């Protein structure tokens, strides 16, 4: 009958992860940030943010954003509404057109997250 050789037991309590060196993001902030990142995680929405940011006064009319992204006005308006709901843009109505402006500092939390990652 063959004999089985047992390996010595290792004390697993000595194995430990490195301690945290800074505060972690709280669960409620992580949820909010994830929702905001989800709004940005679309190529069309990133382009729309870029168009608004590059426009004079960081404001653009929806009528000026349809051709650059190659989508219909209702589709562009849907994407812009998502960005407004996420807190990146504000909307003001002038006559029949809507104008969108960047919310000052709205991209800072995203930039901070990317810089510290």
ABEGO torsion letter per residue (X at the ends): XBBBBBBBBBBAAABBBBBBABBBBBAAAAAAAAAAAAAABBAAAAAAAAAAAABBGGBBBAAAAAAAAGBBAAAAAAAAAAAAAAGABBBBBBEABBBBBBBBGAAAAAAAAAAAX
